[in-house]
Amino acid sequence: MTQDYVALIDELKTGQRDKIMVTPETFMAFRAAWTNYPDREEIVGMAKRDGVIEYHYRSVDSR
């Protein structure tokens, strides 16, 4: 099943979701949605173990 990463990113931005966990197997699908997302600079990833990346929303105003 393919995730709708645009919808998940929208949920991050609106606060409905705290984070998105992306595995190495799903990274390219996430990346396709993220690179076309208008506010992609606000979607920040942090590397975790085993190639997993945890993405969260950080407002430009909170930097």
Residue, then its C-alpha position, 0 to 999 in steps of 0.5 A: m500500500t502506497q502512503d499519500y505523503v502529501a496528505l501526511i505532510d498536510e497533517l504535519k503542517t496543520g498539527q494533526r500529526d506530530k511526525i512522519m516516519v520514513t523507512p529506506e523502502t518508502f523514502m523515494a515515494f516520500r521524497a517525490a511528495w516532499t520535493n513538490y510541496p510548497d513549504r518543504e523547507e518547513i518539513v525537517g527530517m532527523a535521522k534515526r537508526d536503521g535508515v529511518i528518518e523522522y520528519h516533523y514540521r517546523s514553522v519558519d517563524s520558530r527558527 
